[in-house]
């Protein structure tokens, strides 16, 4: 049986070493807090204006400002900065926090589409950092898909790769 990390690597096309290349340099020190705030703000502006209603509906129960703050605080913490997210919300526990949502392959790709655009728009992030970040984001998105797959199996439901049900915001 494959681990969630192995599934994430297979489904994302990003091997574990590339996914965690973010740990080889302190991106927080390199880029600074404002860069992460800007990235998350650009990303969520795109998400909340998405042309696909099924995707926008995922975020309908959360305030845009809260989503931005949760994301940039998680990114800062995960990429070498202070534990802002944990201090405010506790352990990130990504699978647990996304458990209420049906995190599908389709939703992961849509999320990644917006993150790629936000990264492309970020002139204050160098190309190497963008590559490291996108590899981490891609692998993590599919880690959440694998966690959702496991949740569906444990509930007796067949895993669904392309359901357009409410999906994960972070």
N, C-alpha and C positions, 0 to 999 in steps of 0.2 A: 504494500500500500504506500502510495506517495505521501510525503509530508506536505503541509500547506506551502512551505517554502519551495519545494520541488515543483508543485503545481504552479505556483506563481512564476517560477523561472520558465517552465514549459509554455504556459499560456501567454506570458508577457514577451517572451523572446529575449529576456534579459537575464543573464546568469547571475548567480549570487554575488560573485566578486565584483561585477560591474554595478549591480544594484547598490552595493554598500561601499562603493568608491567614495561616497560622500564622507566616509569616516577617515579618509586619508588626509584630509585637510579641514581646517576649521572654517567652514563657509560663513558662519556668523561673523567671525573676526574679519574675514576677507571682505564681506559684502555689507555688513552693518544692518541694524534693525530696520531702518527705513526701507531698505531694498525688499525685505520680506513683507513689510506692510504694503508697499506698492504692488508687489507681485500678487498678493492675496486680494487686494482691492481690485486690480485689473481682472483677475480670474473671476471673482464673484460678480463683478459688473457684467461680464460675459455670460455667466451662468444664469443670473436673474433676468437677462435679456434674451436668453436662448430662444430660437424660433420653434423648438420642439416642446410642445406643452407637456408631454410625458416627462421630459427631463426637468423642466422648470418646476413641475409639481412635486418633485422630490424635496425641494427646498421650501415649499409653501408654508410649512409650520415653523420656520426659523427666520429670524430677522437677519437681513443682509449684514448689518454691522456686527452681530454676534458671530456669524459664520466667518467673516473676515478675521475677527480677533482670534477665534478658535484656531483657524488655519495658520495664521502667521505665528502665533505663540507655539503651536506644535512644531512648525518648521524651524523656528529659532532654537527651540529646545533640542530637536533631533539633529540639528546641523551645527552644534557646538556652542550654543549660547546658553543663557541662564534658563532654569526650568520654569519658564513663565506659565506654560500650560498646566503642568503638574501642581504648581503653587495655587492656581485658581480652580482647577477642575479635578485634580487627582491624577492618577496614572492614566496615560493615554489609552491603553487597552483598546486598540483600534477595532478589533473584531467585535468586542463587546459593545462598544459605542455605536457600531454600524449594524448590530444584530436586528434592530427593528426594521431595517430596510432590506429589500431584495436586491442585493448588489450583484448585478449581472454583467456579462461580458459587454453587452451593448451600452450599459450605463458607464462602465469603466472606460470604454473607448470615447464616449461623449465627454466625460470628465477630462480625459487626457487630451482630447481635441482642444478644449478651452485652456488647459494648462500649457499646451504647446504654443498656442497663440499668445498667452500672457508672457511666457518666456521669450518668445520672438520679439515681443514689444518692449521687453526690459533692456534698455540700453546700458544700464548700470551693472549688468551681469555679464561677465566674460564668457566666451564660448565653452571653455573647459568646464566651468561651473554649471552652465546650462546643461551640458551633456550629463554630468554627474547627477544633477538634480532630476532631469527627465528620466534617467535610468532608474533612479530610486522611486520616483513617482509611478512609473509604469509597473515596476515590480510590486510595489505596495498596493496599487489598485487591484492587481490580479491576486495578491495575497488575500485581499478582502473578498474577491470573487470566490476564491477557494474556501474561505471561511463561511461564506454564504452557502456554497455547495454542501459543505459538511453539515451546516444547520438544516438544510432541506432534507438531507439524507437521514439525519437523526429524528426529524419530525415525520419520517415516513413518506415524504413527498419526493417525487423524482426530481433530480437536479435539473434546473432550467437555465440554459445558457443565455437565452435572449428574451426573457420576460420583460415587459415594459411596466412592471409594478414599481411602486415607490422604492427608490434606491438611495444609496448613501451620500450624505452631503460633504464629508471631509475627504 
